[in-house]
Amino acid sequence: MVVVTALIGMMATIFSSLNERRREMAIFRAMGARPATILGLLVLEAMLMGALGAGLGLGLLYAGLFVAHPGLDNAYGLWLPIAAPGLREAMVLAGVVLASAVVSLLPALRAYRLSLADGMMVRL
């Protein structure tokens, strides 16, 4: 549920940033970028955010384990093994990055469909 909530938040953030970035997308289109290039840029941006978030979460997990391990063992007799991520954890992290790419497709398709004139028009 945490991952789903984070993905929905990321999609909402990308949608809201599209309004501010409309002019940027229009300039890319005017410079000759194809709509598929803009779609690819937005998907790549979301994948990078997902990968950085997964990496940061993994780093914080191990930092927390190293800090809390002695205290939990002494106070409660709870021994938590600290081992490198296995294949299952790597697949979960890859799934999070892939899910971030899939979630970003909806805002990216919206940016793909925006016309060049719409982004270049000045709004008052």
Secondary structure, DSSP 8 states (H G I E B T S, - for coil): -HHHHHHHHHHHHHHHHHHHTHHHHHHHHHTT--HHHHHHHHHHHHHHHHHHHHHHHHHHHHHHHHHHHHHHHHHH----------HHHHHHHHHHHHHHHHHHHHHHHHHHHS-HHHHHS---
